Amino acid sequence: MCKAANKILIAGRREFTANYEKSLHAIGVPAVTTLAVSEVSSCAALLLPGGGDITPAFFGQKNNGSANIDTELDILQLQAMEQALRYHKPVLGICKGMQVINVFFGGTIHQHMQDAEEHRYKDGDQYHDTIIFPDTFLSSLYGNSLRVNSAHHQSVDKLGTGLLPVQYALPSPTLEALCHRELPIYGVQWHPERYKPEGEKLLRFFVSLTDGTHGFDSL
């Protein structure tokens, strides 16, 4: 349970979130994985982890290449997003988590990218270069470019309402990061929890949102 207000809540199944908990613990931040949506209100922030594909009906489509679907988990993660907004909690979405954010705000998903073989997991992460838009949360951490790890076959298509593009893969125009126009809600398609040392910068930025200086209360 998320009894401590300084904990990060990871909305996922515990058997798949050890890397996320370990990476946060490594920078001195407690984390708890739970599907109890009511606990979002008592934690410092919400992390939406990677995983399978989102149920296509949730973005108005039939299945056209989606796999490893867990509809119960999708529902709970979308409910966790609702609670994060209600209780003014910062949010970070990673891989599938970024796509959940996009769908929550009314966006859609490419169910199978044309260049999926260059991005999907193959006995480990693949890597590719990206370009980062200036004056964004990632440019403040990494400058105008970053080589990232990749383990996905789907990507954001139409951006949800209020969301802005932050980072694109090269040479394809695959969206690699987004943020909300006004709220402390951020998403990356890559995996900072298993990308050292670069990923630690992003996780520390996320944790900094919980001190109130970058969160909802300062808007």
Solvent accessible surface area in square Angstrom, and as a share of the most:
residue,aa,sasa,rsa
1,M,154,0.69
2,C,4,0.02
3,K,165,0.70
4,A,38,0.29
5,A,79,0.61
6,N,94,0.48
7,K,51,0.22
8,I,1,0.01
9,L,3,0.01
10,I,0,0.00
11,A,4,0.03
12,G,3,0.02
13,R,56,0.20
14,R,176,0.64
15,E,122,0.55
16,F,148,0.62
17,T,2,0.01
18,A,73,0.57
19,N,74,0.38
20,Y,11,0.04
21,E,32,0.14
22,K,144,0.61
23,S,13,0.08
24,L,1,0.00
25,H,94,0.42
26,A,75,0.58
27,I,23,0.12
28,G,66,0.64
29,V,16,0.09
30,P,42,0.26
31,A,9,0.07
32,V,22,0.13
33,T,5,0.03
34,T,20,0.11
35,L,50,0.25
36,A,42,0.33
37,V,27,0.16
38,S,88,0.57
39,E,22,0.10
40,V,2,0.01
41,S,42,0.27
42,S,50,0.32
43,C,1,0.00
44,A,15,0.11
45,A,1,0.00
46,L,0,0.00
47,L,1,0.01
48,L,0,0.00
49,P,3,0.02
50,G,16,0.15
51,G,57,0.55
52,G,25,0.24
53,D,13,0.07
54,I,4,0.02
55,T,21,0.12
56,P,7,0.04
57,A,72,0.56
58,F,72,0.30
59,F,19,0.08
60,G,71,0.68
61,Q,67,0.30
62,K,180,0.76
63,N,90,0.46
64,N,118,0.61
65,G,39,0.38
66,S,12,0.08
67,A,49,0.38
68,N,128,0.66
69,I,66,0.33
70,D,42,0.22
71,T,57,0.33
72,E,104,0.47
73,L,20,0.10
74,D,1,0.00
75,I,74,0.38
76,L,37,0.18
77,Q,1,0.00
78,L,34,0.17
79,Q,75,0.33
80,A,1,0.01
81,M,0,0.00
82,E,94,0.42
83,Q,38,0.17
84,A,0,0.00
85,L,49,0.25
86,R,163,0.59
87,Y,86,0.33
88,H,99,0.44
89,K,34,0.15
90,P,6,0.04
91,V,0,0.00
92,L,1,0.01
93,G,0,0.00
94,I,0,0.00
95,C,9,0.05
96,K,5,0.02
97,G,0,0.00
98,M,0,0.00
99,Q,5,0.02
100,V,2,0.01
101,I,0,0.00
102,N,0,0.00
103,V,11,0.06
104,F,54,0.22
105,F,32,0.13
106,G,47,0.45
107,G,1,0.01
108,T,25,0.15
109,I,3,0.02
110,H,85,0.38
111,Q,11,0.05
112,H,92,0.41
113,M,12,0.05
114,Q,197,0.88
115,D,34,0.18
116,A,2,0.01
117,E,94,0.42
118,E,102,0.46
119,H,6,0.03
120,R,79,0.29
121,Y,127,0.48
122,K,101,0.43
123,D,155,0.80
124,G,21,0.20
125,D,32,0.17
126,Q,45,0.20
127,Y,98,0.37
128,H,21,0.09
129,D,69,0.36
130,T,0,0.00
131,I,78,0.40
132,I,2,0.01
133,F,69,0.29
134,P,106,0.66
135,D,150,0.77
136,T,29,0.17
137,F,18,0.08
138,L,0,0.00
139,S,25,0.16
140,S,88,0.57
141,L,45,0.22
142,Y,33,0.12
143,G,35,0.34
144,N,109,0.56
145,S,63,0.41
146,L,22,0.11
147,R,124,0.45
148,V,0,0.00
149,N,0,0.00
150,S,1,0.01
151,A,19,0.15
152,H,12,0.05
153,H,26,0.11
154,Q,4,0.02
155,S,4,0.03
156,V,9,0.05
157,D,70,0.36
158,K,120,0.51
159,L,52,0.26
160,G,4,0.04
161,T,112,0.65
162,G,20,0.20
163,L,8,0.04
164,L,59,0.29
165,P,37,0.23
166,V,1,0.00
167,Q,0,0.00
168,Y,59,0.22
169,A,2,0.01
170,L,87,0.43
171,P,131,0.83
172,S,23,0.15
173,P,117,0.74
174,T,12,0.07
175,L,8,0.04
176,E,1,0.00
177,A,0,0.00
178,L,0,0.00
179,C,18,0.11
180,H,25,0.11
181,R,150,0.55
182,E,118,0.53
183,L,40,0.20
184,P,2,0.01
185,I,0,0.00
186,Y,32,0.12
187,G,0,0.00
188,V,0,0.00
189,Q,0,0.00
190,W,1,0.00
191,H,9,0.04
192,P,3,0.02
193,E,9,0.04
194,R,85,0.31
195,Y,25,0.10
196,K,153,0.65
197,P,98,0.61
198,E,48,0.21
199,G,0,0.00
200,E,71,0.32
201,K,102,0.43
202,L,0,0.00
203,L,4,0.02
204,R,122,0.44
205,F,34,0.14
206,F,1,0.01
207,V,35,0.20
208,S,38,0.25
209,L,2,0.01
210,T,49,0.29
211,D,94,0.49
212,G,36,0.35
213,T,90,0.52
214,H,90,0.40
215,G,4,0.04
216,F,25,0.10
217,D,119,0.62
218,S,62,0.40
219,L,129,0.64
